[in-house]
Amino acid sequence: MSLDRKLPAYRAVETLLAGDAEGLQFTLNHVVDQARAAGAGLVTDIGLDRAVEGLRCPDREKALVRLAFFLWDGSYPIDQQDLDLLTRADRERFLAALATHLGLPWVAPKPPAPEWRKESEEFLARQRDSFKDLPDHLKGVGEGLTATGAAIIQQGFDPATRRLLTGDMMAALSRAGIDPKRPTNRAEANAMTAYCFGNGRLEDLRAKGKALGSREVRSLMADAAPRVAAWLRVREAAMRHGPEAWWAWVNAYAKLHCQGWARK
């Protein structure tokens, strides 16, 4: 029970959540993982319901999640109370998604671009302008970052991926400088470990001085997983558009956060 982009049902779910695509695949799969953990490996209706109710989001968004699971595999029936929570735009998307789900010959209207896309495109435009001031030997890095950003925005990946590209990478590069030299595998492993595990619950637990049990360790791994996925997605995109841009990011982050770590 995993929301796989390759399966036909994904199109219906994607249509429904087009206006709220923040972490579409991760959010629904996260709910399934929570239900499976609560059911000792078995996804039950009760476990799924509790996982949805446990989401930190408004009731309207929970209603959209339940409707998405209806379109996905019938996990939830259509509830009038959920429909009442939807906005007019939500209802229009639901009708379009339902048509897709039923295989009706109706082409749904193209949904408006989500707000994050506009913000990301504006950010990318500002970065493109700033890259014009780079020395000639670093122009390729700027071009690679710009092309990578455009690819990520076009594909509409989850928030962790966009944050890595549009926020974290630029912040590290501005603070540590641009070094396009290819890092060793160990140097990249250092940066990856520091980034993926050092930006989430691990810091919270350390601040509280809490001992780590098996439950906490599982929680840390689940918390880091979206950042690991983001790392791999941006790396893949960057390596296609200019590896120097990716190497510069790795070197900058390692310089800031991995001083004293073994590099070989």
ABEGO torsion letter per residue (X at the ends): XBBBAABAAAAAAAAAAAAAABGAAAAAAAAAAAAAAAAGGBBBAAAAAAAAAABBBBAAAAAAAAAAAAAAAGABBBBAAAAAABBAAAAAAAAAAAAAAAGBBBBBBBBBBBAAAAAAAAAAAAAAAAAAABBAAAAAAAAAAAAAAAAAAAAGBBAAAAAAAAAAAAAAAAAAEBBABBBBAAAAAAAAAAAAAAABAAAAAAAAGBBBBAAAAAAAAAAAAAAAAAAAAAAAAAAAAGAAAAAAAAAAAAAAAABGBBAX
